[in-house]
């Protein structure tokens, strides 16, 4: 309000730890310099790009559209438990006894 002294405004502000998590994050971003923000953005971009390159490399190396899958149900127990990570590879060899077969089911809106 008009006529409020600077001391009163200081008293109305919250202490840095009282703003909450999001407020603290916004304040820390504001205090960063432009160069630091750009460095953080570039680092994040490099991490995402690296993950995509590794994923595409696995697709090429294994010949599978989904080289890494997670077991979502208990239907494969006792061999694989729920949450296990499986690495798949395609093979031109005939399927033999004991091998695990993975089906890729395409679901389209018209099929339902």
Secondary structure, DSSP 8 states (H G I E B T S, - for coil): -TT--HHHHHHHS--GGGSHHHHHHHHHHHHS-HHHHHHHHHHHHHHHHHHHHHHHHHHHHH--S-SEEE--SGGGTTTS-TT-EEE----SS---TT----------GGG-
